[in-house]
Amino acid sequence: MVDENYIKGRGAQLKPKNKFEKGFVDSSALDGIDDYETAIPKTNIYFESPKTIISTNSSPDISWNYSINPYQGCEHGCTYCYARNSHEYWGFNAGLDFETKIIVKKNAARLLEKELLKKSWKPAIVMLSGNTDCYQPLEKKFRITRQLLEVFLKYQNPVGIITKNALIKRDIDVLSELARRQLVHVVISLNSLDESLRSILEPRTASSIKRLDTIRALSKAGIPVLVLVAPVIPGLNHHEIPEVIKKSAEAGALQAGYVTVRLNGQIGLVFRDWLDKNFPDRADKVWNQIQWLHGGRVNDTDWGRRMRGEGALSQSIKKLFDVAVKKYMGGTALPPLDFTRFRRGGNYTLF
């Protein structure tokens, strides 16, 4: 690393101002950096007992209306993560706080069951997670995601999962039961096969080899998998799209999707700082190409454009993706989910 104070094992290298805070101490202009910045920050756990657990979504860019986030904040530390901004609502910052101050919702499964028992609930896919990874490291200890899956199986309500952690293999027993009833889709996020890039871009995630092994294990168990190449960052990983799709298809993935990078809110500060420190030779080029995707900005909130971008570069990325999918996946797709199995009384149990 070019900076001797670089915090290994963390994505963000700074603590940007929380937009809701009135006061703020900026240590970047000081001659020295305080102990918190130079030491490796430890993960702190906070417990929250929400009254409801299912979040609703109305965005036309997203294919599901409901999601559950058993954790807020994420130890994976992905520098580009769109969820970073949401940490500000909890009084934390979108930088180091996002990956070192994790909020745990231990009553999530009980709240989910309460929702599924309501007469007003109609069977619909619920995504784990819409914001942060439901299989981040703390899940190994708290097992909240597994508890949620057991509730979905009990009531036979369809569920989707997005993760980049191999820990999901622990729950193949429950997932295979859901899959046998066409009640689950799994999305494995994989945007690079280059471990030198992955280890700094997504420092606490599973390696690309482990993610491919995860796709293989899930597929072998009959669990349908979609690989999500996200985010595509021009100048860093866009050229890897064909190989990622090829390796994922060989491992058993049935379908693929992609999302281009966008850096809303404080994420732009976090990512630009990371980019300058890790790729000083091409930081400006990468930054300019991200702007090229989004009408001259790195942030984008416009529906229809924010997920894919627009212009010649966007079209080039789409063509690269489409050709690779056609070549390596040959028209395979995820099986449809079955919404007719839902039982409000929960008359099925795994054990």
C-alpha positions in Angstrom: 0.0 0.0 0.0 1.2 3.5 -0.7 0.0 4.8 2.7 1.7 3.4 5.8 -1.4 4.2 7.8 -3.6 2.1 5.5 -6.0 -0.1 7.6 -5.7 -3.6 6.3 -8.8 -5.7 6.4 -11.1 -2.7 6.2 -12.6 -1.2 3.0 -13.2 2.4 4.1 -10.1 4.3 5.3 -11.9 7.4 6.7 -14.9 8.5 8.7 -16.9 11.0 6.7 -19.2 13.4 8.4 -22.7 12.2 9.2 -25.0 14.5 7.4 -27.3 14.5 10.5 -24.6 15.7 12.9 -24.2 19.3 13.8 -20.6 19.0 15.0 -17.8 17.1 13.4 -14.0 16.7 14.2 -11.9 16.2 11.0 -8.6 14.6 11.8 -7.4 14.5 8.2 -6.0 18.1 8.4 -4.0 17.4 11.6 -0.3 16.6 11.6 -1.0 13.2 13.1 -3.8 10.7 13.1 -5.4 9.6 16.3 -5.1 6.1 17.7 -8.5 5.0 16.4 -7.4 5.7 12.8 -4.0 4.0 13.0 -5.1 1.0 14.9 -7.2 -1.8 13.3 -10.7 -0.9 14.4 -12.5 -3.6 16.3 -16.1 -4.7 15.5 -18.7 -3.4 18.0 -22.1 -5.0 18.2 -25.3 -3.2 19.0 -28.6 -4.9 19.6 -31.9 -3.5 18.3 -35.4 -4.8 19.0 -37.5 -3.4 16.1 -41.3 -3.6 16.2 -41.5 -4.7 12.5 -39.0 -6.5 10.4 -40.2 -6.5 6.7 -39.3 -3.4 4.7 -41.2 -2.4 1.6 -39.8 -1.3 -1.7 -41.5 0.6 -4.6 -38.5 1.0 -6.9 -39.2 -0.2 -10.5 -35.5 -1.1 -10.7 -35.8 -3.9 -8.2 -37.8 -7.1 -8.8 -39.1 -7.6 -5.2 -41.3 -5.6 -3.0 -40.3 -6.9 0.5 -37.0 -7.4 2.2 -35.6 -8.2 5.6 -32.3 -7.0 7.0 -31.3 -8.9 10.1 -28.2 -6.8 10.4 -27.5 -3.1 9.8 -23.9 -2.3 8.8 -21.7 -4.9 7.3 -18.3 -6.3 8.2 -17.6 -7.2 4.6 -16.4 -3.7 4.2 -17.1 -3.3 0.4 -15.9 0.1 -0.5 -18.7 0.8 -3.0 -21.6 -0.5 -0.9 -24.8 1.5 -1.5 -26.0 0.6 2.0 -23.3 2.7 3.7 -25.5 5.8 3.6 -28.2 4.1 5.6 -25.9 3.8 8.6 -26.1 7.6 9.1 -29.8 7.1 10.3 -28.4 5.1 13.2 -26.1 8.0 14.3 -22.9 6.4 12.7 -20.9 7.4 9.6 -20.8 5.7 6.2 -17.1 5.0 6.4 -15.4 2.9 9.1 -18.5 2.9 11.3 -20.5 1.1 8.7 -18.1 -1.9 8.8 -17.2 -1.8 12.5 -20.5 -0.9 14.3 -23.0 -3.6 13.5 -26.6 -3.6 14.6 -28.1 -7.0 15.3 -31.9 -7.7 15.3 -32.2 -10.8 17.4 -36.0 -10.9 17.3 -36.2 -10.9 13.5 -37.6 -14.5 13.1 -40.3 -13.9 15.7 -41.3 -10.7 14.0 -41.4 -12.4 10.6 -43.7 -15.1 11.9 -46.0 -12.5 13.3 -46.2 -10.9 9.9 -46.9 -14.2 8.1 -49.7 -14.9 10.6 -51.6 -11.7 9.7 -54.7 -12.1 7.6 -53.6 -9.3 5.5 -50.4 -11.0 4.4 -50.4 -12.4 0.9 -47.6 -14.7 -0.2 -44.8 -12.8 -1.9 -41.1 -13.1 -2.3 -39.1 -11.6 0.6 -35.5 -10.8 0.0 -32.7 -11.5 2.5 -31.2 -8.9 2.5 -32.2 -5.7 0.7 -29.5 -3.7 2.3 -26.6 -5.5 4.0 -25.4 -9.1 3.7 -27.5 -11.6 5.7 -24.5 -14.0 5.8 -21.9 -11.5 7.0 -19.5 -12.9 9.6 -21.7 -12.3 12.7 -24.3 -14.7 11.2 -22.0 -17.6 12.2 -22.6 -16.7 15.8 -26.2 -15.3 15.9 -27.8 -17.6 13.2 -30.6 -15.1 12.6 -30.7 -15.8 8.9 -31.1 -19.5 9.5 -34.0 -18.8 11.9 -35.7 -16.7 9.2 -35.3 -19.5 6.6 -36.9 -21.9 9.0 -39.9 -19.6 9.4 -40.2 -19.3 5.6 -40.1 -23.1 5.3 -42.7 -23.5 8.1 -45.2 -21.2 6.3 -43.9 -22.1 2.8 -43.5 -18.5 1.7 -41.0 -17.8 -1.1 -37.7 -16.2 -0.1 -34.7 -14.8 -2.0 -31.2 -14.4 -0.8 -28.3 -12.2 -1.9 -24.9 -12.9 -0.5 -21.2 -13.0 -1.2 -20.4 -15.2 1.8 -19.7 -19.0 1.7 -21.4 -19.3 5.1 -24.7 -19.9 3.2 -23.5 -23.5 2.7 -24.2 -24.2 6.4 -27.9 -23.9 5.6 -28.1 -26.2 2.6 -30.4 -28.5 4.5 -33.1 -25.9 4.9 -32.4 -24.3 1.5 -32.8 -27.7 -0.3 -36.2 -28.2 1.4 -37.3 -24.8 0.2 -35.9 -25.5 -3.3 -37.7 -28.8 -3.5 -40.9 -26.8 -3.2 -39.8 -24.0 -5.5 -39.7 -21.5 -2.7 -36.1 -20.1 -3.0 -33.8 -18.3 -5.3 -30.2 -17.6 -4.3 -28.1 -14.8 -5.7 -24.4 -15.0 -5.4 -22.6 -11.7 -5.9 -19.3 -12.1 -7.8 -17.6 -9.2 -9.6 -14.0 -10.3 -9.9 -11.8 -13.4 -10.1 -8.7 -11.3 -9.3 -7.9 -11.9 -5.6 -5.5 -9.0 -5.4 -8.5 -6.7 -6.3 -11.1 -8.6 -4.2 -9.0 -8.5 -1.1 -9.0 -4.7 -1.0 -12.3 -3.9 -2.7 -14.3 -6.4 -0.6 -11.8 -7.1 2.2 -13.8 -9.4 4.5 -15.8 -11.3 1.9 -15.3 -14.9 0.7 -12.7 -15.3 -2.0 -13.8 -15.8 -5.6 -12.8 -19.5 -5.4 -15.0 -20.0 -2.3 -17.9 -18.3 -4.0 -17.6 -20.5 -7.1 -17.4 -23.5 -4.7 -20.6 -22.2 -3.0 -22.4 -21.9 -6.4 -21.3 -25.5 -7.1 -22.5 -26.8 -3.7 -25.8 -25.1 -3.9 -26.5 -26.2 -7.4 -25.6 -29.8 -6.6 -28.2 -29.7 -3.9 -30.8 -28.5 -6.3 -30.9 -24.9 -5.1 -31.2 -22.5 -8.1 -28.5 -19.8 -8.3 -28.2 -16.6 -10.1 -24.7 -14.9 -10.3 -24.8 -11.1 -9.9 -21.8 -9.3 -11.4 -22.0 -6.2 -9.2 -20.9 -3.7 -9.2 -19.2 -3.4 -12.6 -16.5 -0.7 -12.2 -15.1 0.5 -15.5 -11.3 0.5 -15.4 -11.2 -2.0 -12.5 -13.2 -5.1 -13.2 -15.5 -4.6 -16.3 -13.2 -6.7 -18.5 -13.7 -9.7 -16.2 -17.5 -10.0 -17.0 -17.1 -12.9 -19.6 -14.8 -15.0 -17.4 -16.9 -14.5 -14.3 -20.0 -15.6 -16.2 -18.1 -18.6 -17.7 -16.8 -19.8 -14.4 -20.2 -19.3 -12.7 -22.0 -21.2 -15.4 -19.5 -24.1 -15.1 -20.2 -24.1 -11.4 -24.0 -24.4 -12.0 -25.4 -20.9 -12.0 -28.6 -20.8 -14.1 -28.8 -17.1 -14.7 -26.8 -13.9 -14.5 -27.4 -10.2 -13.9 -25.2 -7.1 -13.5 -25.3 -3.6 -11.9 -22.9 -0.8 -12.7 -21.3 1.2 -9.8 -22.9 4.4 -8.5 -21.6 6.4 -5.6 -24.4 8.2 -3.9 -24.0 10.4 -0.8 -20.9 9.8 1.3 -20.0 6.7 -0.6 -18.3 8.9 -3.2 -15.9 10.2 -0.5 -15.2 6.7 0.8 -14.6 5.2 -2.7 -12.5 8.1 -4.0 -10.3 8.0 -1.0 -9.9 4.2 -1.4 -9.3 4.6 -5.2 -6.5 7.3 -4.7 -4.8 5.1 -2.1 -4.9 1.8 -4.0 -4.8 2.9 -7.7 -3.2 6.3 -7.8 -2.0 5.7 -11.4 -5.6 5.3 -12.7 -7.8 6.9 -10.1 -8.8 9.8 -12.3 -9.5 7.5 -15.3 -11.8 5.2 -13.3 -13.5 8.2 -11.7 -14.2 9.9 -15.0 -15.6 6.6 -16.5 -18.0 6.3 -13.6 -19.1 9.9 -14.3 -19.5 9.0 -17.9 -22.0 6.3 -17.0 -24.2 8.7 -15.0 -24.5 11.8 -16.9 -21.4 13.5 -15.6 -21.8 12.5 -11.9 -20.7 9.6 -9.8 -24.1 9.5 -8.0 -27.3 8.6 -9.7 -30.9 8.3 -8.4 -32.8 8.2 -11.7 -34.9 5.1 -12.1 -34.0 3.2 -15.2 -30.5 4.6 -15.4 -29.0 4.3 -11.9 -28.5 0.5 -12.1 -27.0 0.3 -15.6 -25.9 3.8 -16.6 -26.3 5.2 -20.1 -24.2 6.2 -23.1 -21.6 4.4 -25.1 -19.7 2.9 -22.1 -23.0 1.6 -20.7 -23.9 0.0 -24.0 -20.4 -1.5 -24.3 -20.8 -3.1 -20.9 -24.2 -4.4 -21.7 -23.1 -6.0 -25.0 -20.1 -7.7 -23.2 -22.5 -9.1 -20.6 -25.2 -10.2 -23.2 -22.7 -12.0 -25.4 -21.1 -13.8 -22.4 -24.5 -14.9 -21.1 -25.6 -16.2 -24.5 -22.3 -18.1 -24.9 -22.0 -19.6 -21.5 -25.5 -20.0 -20.1 -27.3 -20.9 -23.3 -30.8 -19.7 -22.3 -31.0 -21.4 -18.8 -33.0 -19.5 -16.2 -34.2 -19.7 -12.6 -37.3 -21.9 -12.1 -40.5 -19.9 -11.2 -41.4 -19.6 -7.5 -44.5 -21.3 -6.2 -46.8 -18.9 -4.3 -49.6 -21.5 -4.0 -47.9 -23.4 -1.2 -48.3 -20.7 1.4 -50.0 -21.9 4.6 -50.8 -19.4 7.2 -51.1 -22.1 9.8 -47.6 -23.2 9.1 -48.5 -26.9 8.8 -45.1 -28.0 7.7 -42.0 -28.3 9.8 -38.5 -29.5 8.8 -37.8 -31.6 11.9 
